[in-house]
């Protein structure tokens, strides 16, 4: 039997050393630990002081290579999901490729915000099905450079970090089913890093480039479109765990109720990390593997659900 399906064989994560608590934020922002926790469930977040996105993603790639003892030259692709790259060009993935010496691997970024890792993993699976053998998929964000640190409605939500997986060709499908969606009519609900339309012939008025979010709009989007598509996607499948994008504890709890599933099937770590955008799902996945709640050869069925800017969302059903 030919090996034409992707299987996750290793996971890894990297979090910057500095931890910023809610009380730390309250020292210079009109907020409090109680205000943040009651609305989001977040207690703290990691903030990258010296690292940029490519540095964190590079650390994840190095860990994956070390864990599996693969030759980086055997990698066919490196895909990084991020909305906070170091540069518009080169891509973070190309920088990672250079850091680990994976000279044979094609490399590119995917910009789908908080749905980015799901989009990237689905793309990688399709590459494996087309004949490629091995690749690294990473979600990495330095959202701390995007937010307005005086805006308590958004700054308190986000954190920095990166995580990813090594995907290899296998004989049996591991990524059983995928569903990817987008609604560009709601694109302005979450924006960040606006590039003004200017050149020597034309210049627009200066525009704020900080992350801006319609909180109520995203809330309704998550509890309506995202939940509806998740129900349709799962159908009657018996799922062991739902790994949802870690944006807000109250959103995850409401989705669990709407799905008619116990909250124990919806693990959360956002209290420690905040919203790490494209990195949130793979960080959670790596933690669950590390603590043996999930086994990469255990046959458990998990659903990965990412949603956010774009607006983009997606679901993957994976049998580990």
N, C-alpha and C positions, 0 to 999 in steps of 0.2 A: 504494500500500500504506500502511495506517495505521501510525503510530508507536506501538506498544503494548507495547514491551519495554524494559527498563532496560539502559543501557550505562554503564559507568564511563568518564568522560571526563577525570577528574583525580584525583590523590591528594595528600595533604599530611600532615605530622606536626609535632608540637611536643614537645620534651623540655625540662624545666626545666634550668637551668644547672648546679646543684650535682650533682656526681658523688660517690658514696660507695662506696669500694672495700671488698673483703672485709677488708683490713688495717685500714681505718678502723673497721669493726664490731668487730674483735678487740680494739680499745682499751678497750671497755666491756662486751663480751659474751664469754662463754666459747665462743669459736669460733676458727677460723683460715681463712686463704685456702685451704689444702690441704683442710680438712674440707668447706668449701662447694663448691669446684670439683669435688672427686671425687664428690660426691653429686648435684650439680645442673648443673654446667657454668657456673655464674654467676660472673663476676669482679667486676662492679660494677653499680650501678644509679643512675638519676637520681632525685633527691628534690626535690620542690617545697617551697621554703622559704616564699615569700610567695604563690605562686599557689594558687588553689583549683581544683577540677575545672572549673568554668565558665570560668575564665580560660584554662586550657589548651585547652579545646574551642573557645572563642571565637577563639583564635589560629589553630587549624586551619581554622575556617570562613572567617576573613579571608584566609588563604592560598589557599583554594580559589576564593574570589571573585576575588582578584587574578590567579591563574594563568589563569582562564578569561574574565576581564573581563565576567562576567555582571552583570546588574542584580539585586541581592538581592531586589528586589520581584517578580522573576519566579519565585522559589522557591515551590513548592507545599507543601513539608514540610521539617522538620528533625527528625531522630531521633537521640537520643544514647543509647548503650548504656553504662551505668555502674552500679556497686554502691557508689560513693562520692560521691554528689551533695553539693552544698553544703548543701541543705535537703531535707526531705521534700517541701516545696512552697515556692517554685516549682521546677519541673523545671529541670535543666541546659539542656535544649533551649530552653525559653522564655527563659532568660537569654541564650543564644547568639543567639536570634532578635532580641532587643533590641539586642545588641551590634553586629550587622551590618545592622540596619535592614530585616529581611525581614518587613515587616508583613503580607504576604499569606500567609505560611506558617503552617500548623498546626505545633505543636511538642510533643513529648512524649518521655519517657525510657522505655527498656526495661531492666528489671532481670533479667538472665540471667547475671550474673557473667562468667566467662571465655568463655562461649558467646554473650555479648551482641551482639558485632558481627555474627556470622553470623545471629542472630535478627533484628537490625535491618535488615541488608541484604536478607534474604528478605522482610521486611515491606514495605520500600521498593519492591522489585520488584513486589510485588502491588499496591501503590498505582499504580505506572506502568501496570500491565496494566489497571487500572480506569479509566484516562483521564488521570491526572495526568502532568505533563510534566517536572518537574525537582525534585530534592531533595538535601539534604546528609545524609549518614549518618556519625556519628562514634562511635568508641569512646574513652572517656576515663576515667582513674582517678587518684585520689590515694590509693592504698592505704596510704601512709605514715601517714595519720591513723587507719587502722583497726587496724594491727598493734600488738601488745605488743612494744615494742623491747627487752624483756628475755628474750623467748622465742626462742631461737636456732632452734627447729624451724620457725618460720614467718617471723620478721622478716627473715631473710637472703634469703628468696625473692623479695620483692616490690619493685617500683619504680613510679615515677609517669610519666605521659605521656599523650599523646592523638594520634589520627590519624583520618583519615577520607577519604571519597570524595564526588565529585559525580556523581550518577546522572541521566541524561537519557533521554528517550524515543527509541527507535530502531526501525528497521523489522525488524531481525533480532534474535532472542534472544541475549543475551550471558550472562545467568544461565540456564544450560540446565536445571539440575535442582536441587532442594533437598530436604533431609531434616532435619527438626527433631524432637528427642526430649527427653523428661524422665522422671525417676524420683523423684517426691516422697517415696517411702518411705525414700530415703536423704538426705533434706533436711538432717539434722543432721551430715552428713559435712563440710560447710563452712558456717560461719555467721559473720556480722559485723554489728556495729551493732545489737545486740538492743534493741528498745524494750520496756521493762517494761510489764506490764499493770497500770497503776495510775491511780487517780483519787481524788477525795475520799472515795469509798465503799469503795475497796479498794486495797491496796498490797502488792505482792509483795516478797519479800526482794531486796536489791540483787544484781544479776547482772552479771558481767563482760561488757562490750560489745565487747571486742577480738576481732579475727579469730581464729577457732579452726578447726583443720582436722585431720581424721583422715587423716594422710599416707598410711598404708598402704591405707586404704579408697579414696582418690582414685587412688592408683597402680593398684590392682586394677581400678577402674572404667575408667581410661584404657586399660589393656592388654586388657581383656575387652569390655565393652559398646561402648566407643568404637571399638575396632579392628574388632570384628565388624560394626558398622553401616557403617564406612568401606569394608570389603571388599564388603559388599552394595551399597553406594551406587555404588562405582566400577565394579563388575562387570568387563567387558572393555574399558572405556574407556581409550584411550591418554592418559595424563596427563603433562604436562611437569613440573609442580611441585606439591608438596603443601605448602600453607602452614598448618601446624598451630599451635595455641595454644602460645606459648612459655613453658612451665611448667618443663620439666626436660629436659636433654639426653639423659639415659638413657631417659626415656619415649619421646622422638622416635626414638631409635636402635632401640629394641625394636619400635615400631610399624612402622618401615621394614622391619625384618627379617620381621615377621609378614606384611607386605604383599608381600614378595618383590620389593621395589623398591630400587634403589641409594640410599644415603644422600644422594648428590648431588642427588636430587630433593626433599630435605627441607631447604631452607635454614633456617638458625638465626641469630638475633641476640641470644638471651637472655643470652649472656655479657656483653653491653654494657648490657642494660636490666633483667635479671631478669624476673620475671613481672609484666607490666603489665595483667593481667586482660583486660578488654574491649578494651584498646588494643593488645594484642600483635599480633594478625593485621594490622590496618591499618598499624601501624608497619612491620612486615616488608614488607608489600605496597608501601608508599611507597619504602622503601629499594631494593627490587628494581627498581622503575620508574626511580628516580633513577640507579641504576648500570647501567641498560640490560639487566639480565638478563631483565626483562619489558618488553614494549611494549604500550601500551594499544590499539594497532592491529596487533598482530603475529600474531593468530590463535592464540596459545598457549592451551593448556587447563590450567587450574589448579583445584585443589580447596582450598577453605577449610574447616578443621575446628576448631571451638571446643568446649571441654568444661570443666566445672567446677561451681561451686555451683548448687544447685537440687534434685537434680543435673540439669543440663541439658547437652545437647550437640547438635551439628548439623553438616551438611555442605552445601556449595554447590559445584556444578560450573560454572565460568565460562570462557567462551571470550572472551579479550580482543580 
